[in-house]
Amino acid sequence: MQQLDPKLEIASRLLSGIISQDRNRKLTDRSDDIRHSLDVAAELIRQSEERSPPDLDLTLDPPKPIRTREARVGREEVQLKELREQRNRTSEAPRDARIARGHTLH
């Protein structure tokens, strides 16, 4: 595909927006719109050439490693037999005689 002059490409995009806003105008009325689009495109190109391109550092630096905190938890190993004995000792506690057995209303 053939490359258009940047001025013509910008002007055609501007003109397509203007045409889509009012489709009932005649070609003779559009000549002012065409001239205006070309003027705006020329001004856009002129202003873009005046600006200096931004200074970008495009070197690829390796990413820095992410440091995370790690905590070690020291736990004593308890035998399963000991755990069962502790559980049985707490469940065999004497019950209070004042506590009524059976249904209660809350």
C-alpha positions in Angstrom: 0.0 0.0 0.0 1.3 3.4 -0.9 2.2 5.8 1.9 0.4 9.1 1.9 2.1 12.4 2.6 1.6 12.9 6.4 -0.1 16.2 5.7 -2.7 14.5 3.4 -3.2 11.7 5.9 -3.9 14.0 8.8 -6.1 16.3 6.6 -8.2 13.3 5.4 -8.8 12.1 8.9 -9.9 15.6 10.0 -12.1 16.0 6.9 -13.8 12.7 7.4 -14.8 13.9 10.9 -16.1 17.2 9.5 -18.1 15.4 6.7 -19.7 13.0 9.1 -21.1 15.9 11.2 -23.0 17.4 8.2 -23.6 15.1 5.2 -26.0 17.5 3.4 -23.5 20.0 2.3 -22.5 20.3 -1.4 -19.0 19.9 -2.8 -18.6 23.7 -3.4 -19.4 24.2 0.3 -16.8 21.6 1.3 -13.8 23.5 -0.3 -13.5 25.7 2.8 -13.5 22.5 5.0 -10.8 21.0 2.8 -8.6 24.1 3.0 -9.2 24.2 6.8 -8.2 20.6 7.2 -5.0 21.1 5.2 -4.1 24.1 7.3 -4.7 22.3 10.5 -2.6 19.3 9.3 0.3 21.6 8.3 0.1 23.3 11.7 0.1 20.0 13.5 3.2 18.8 11.6 5.0 22.2 12.2 4.4 22.0 15.9 5.4 18.4 16.2 8.7 19.1 14.4 9.5 22.0 16.8 9.4 19.8 19.8 12.4 17.9 20.7 11.8 14.2 21.2 11.8 13.1 24.9 15.0 11.7 26.2 14.3 8.1 26.9 16.7 5.6 28.5 15.9 2.5 26.5 18.6 0.3 28.0 17.4 -3.0 29.4 18.5 -3.4 33.0 17.9 -6.7 34.6 15.1 -6.5 37.2 16.2 -6.3 40.8 15.4 -9.3 42.9 12.5 -8.9 45.3 13.4 -9.3 48.9 10.9 -11.0 51.1 10.8 -11.6 54.8 10.7 -15.1 56.0 9.9 -16.1 59.5 10.7 -19.5 61.0 8.4 -20.8 63.5 9.9 -23.2 66.1 7.5 -25.7 67.4 8.0 -28.5 69.7 7.0 -31.9 68.5 4.4 -33.5 70.7 3.6 -37.1 70.4 0.0 -38.1 69.5 -0.2 -40.2 72.6 0.5 -37.2 74.8 -2.2 -35.1 73.0 -4.8 -37.8 73.6 -3.9 -38.0 77.3 -4.3 -34.2 77.6 -7.6 -34.2 75.9 -8.9 -37.1 78.0 -7.8 -35.3 81.2 -9.8 -32.1 80.4 -12.9 -34.0 79.3 -13.1 -36.0 82.5 -13.4 -32.9 84.7 -16.2 -33.2 87.3 -19.5 -31.7 86.2 -21.2 -29.1 88.4 -24.4 -30.5 89.9 -26.2 -27.2 89.6 -26.2 -27.4 85.9 -29.5 -28.9 84.8 -29.3 -31.6 82.2 -31.7 -31.6 79.4 -33.5 -28.9 77.4 -33.0 -25.3 78.2 -34.7 -22.1 77.0 -32.6 -19.3 75.6 
